[in-house]
Amino acid sequence: MNQQLEQELLSSWQERQEYAEQMQPILGKLYRNHAIEVSVYGRPLLGASAIEIIKAHRSVRLKERNKLRLRESWPLLEQMSQMTLAPAHIDLGKLAYAYHYDAQYADVGIADYLQQQLHEVIGVQDQQIHQDVVLYGFGRIGRILARLLIERQGKNNKLRLKAIVVRGGKAGDLEKRASLLRRDSVHGPFNGSITVDTEKNAIKANGSYIQVIYANSPNEVDYQQYGISDAIVIDNTGIWRDAEGLGQHMQSKGVKKVLLTAPGKGELKNIVYGVNHQDIKPEDKIISAASCTTNAITPVLKAIDEHYGIESGHVETVHSFTNDQNLIDNFHKGDRRGRSAALNMVITETGAATAVAKAYPQLEGKLTGSSIRVPTPNVSLAILNLHLSQSTDKDSINNYLRDISLFSELQHQINYTASTEIVSTDLVGTRAPAVIDSQATIVAGQRATLYVWYDNEFGYSCQVMKVLQNMAGLNSPTLPKASVSL
């Protein structure tokens, strides 16, 4: 490599670093002061490092005809920082790309362009109130939800994690709970500072003061004595799944609503955000966020059904092992689940295929399902074998799903990859509940097989957060508006 080329590469890299470093404080202030969450083609920039901001911009070239340079998006971000905005999700990448590469904006100034694109949140007074949140149970999902709630900490944060309820209370329990939040074998270290207050049984994390409450049942807890009122309790235990069992939380002082992080039974609404979240009503007291698999497959099935029609199908999930299995062979009430999760592939049942109809009734009776538990700790794969109402081909169905993932109302639920090298560990921490593996798509006439990856912990928890925000009345628009209809 000659010296001139080497110098050009170095200068280009330094320029990108400098722009990314200038963006970081603005991104933070936009969130803390206005509850504006900024992304680049769906990749969130909240708390992102300079390298992550650069990589987010580089990913645009995989989705569009041209690159998006940081020097092209920087002026728009700088202008946004000077505007009075109401809470929103704003995709800086899409705004910047359209501004620089869409001919209709060739003679429009940045200020006027942003006034046009963001008009519904400009100068709008923020009427949203703060919401107390309690995590009942602190296992895999509970700790990820804690991370997601804490990462949004700031004076304008509307969701306040006020307490965690767990069993126990033995010597050293508080320190161990904090340690499990601080260190995670799958998702890595906590991004911030954690300390414990042993005298008051509390965890301090990034400015959040989180009371740890020890109780064996909901009726033992009086949240009001901890200064908690009108709280939404997120039940992560899975012990109770119907209205009667979960209704115990409603008897505790200081509780307003309950959100279950498991499939609900009986008449409970099972919500898959992006598909049937409009079914959440202000008067609903207890709601289920369904299962990780249901959240992964339902948005994709909805998108396919509304464009191609689905006559019938079978869903096979290749699912990472979970805590309800045994590490080594031992008694288990479930068939086969007593065998070592770390050593075996285990055929088991899944209710996700039938559960789809609770969120998307159009597919009732059309799907069957089964599951194989495999010796990986996280990230699962759903294989959708579908008989469509019309013939298509691989390119057409992939192009359609790509556009859905980028420009539709399901853009937060469906992600898309064209990589030929992607494997499960590459998807740890993915925030979308479903990732289409386009290179694995198989189509023959009316038969289509789709491979859908999902982080069954993190991606699902992000969906739970969206249901939580809706229950709290925190419904921020995504801008620019979706341009692709289902």
Secondary structure as UniProt FT lines:
FT   HELIX           3..34
FT   STRAND          36..40
FT   TURN            41..42
FT   STRAND          43..44
FT   TURN            46..47
FT   HELIX           50..58
FT   HELIX           59..62
FT   HELIX           70..80
FT   TURN            81..82
FT   STRAND          88..91
FT   HELIX           92..101
FT   HELIX           103..105
FT   TURN            106..107
FT   HELIX           110..117
FT   HELIX           119..121
FT   STRAND          131..136
FT   HELIX           140..150
FT   TURN            151..152
FT   TURN            155..156
FT   STRAND          159..166
FT   TURN            171..172
FT   HELIX           173..182
FT   TURN            185..187
FT   STRAND          194..197
FT   TURN            198..201
FT   STRAND          202..205
FT   TURN            206..207
FT   STRAND          208..214
FT   HELIX           218..220
FT   HELIX           223..226
FT   STRAND          231..235
FT   HELIX           243..250
FT   TURN            253..254
FT   STRAND          255..260
FT   TURN            266..267
FT   STRAND          269..270
FT   TURN            273..275
FT   HELIX           277..279
FT   TURN            282..283
FT   STRAND          286..288
FT   HELIX           292..307
FT   STRAND          310..320
FT   TURN            323..324
FT   TURN            335..338
FT   TURN            341..343
FT   STRAND          346..348
FT   HELIX           352..359
FT   HELIX           361..363
FT   TURN            364..365
FT   STRAND          367..374
FT   STRAND          380..392
FT   HELIX           394..407
FT   TURN            409..413
FT   STRAND          414..417
FT   HELIX           424..427
FT   TURN            428..429
FT   STRAND          434..437
FT   HELIX           438..440
FT   STRAND          442..454
FT   TURN            456..457
FT   HELIX           458..471
FT   TURN            472..473
FT   STRAND          478..479
//
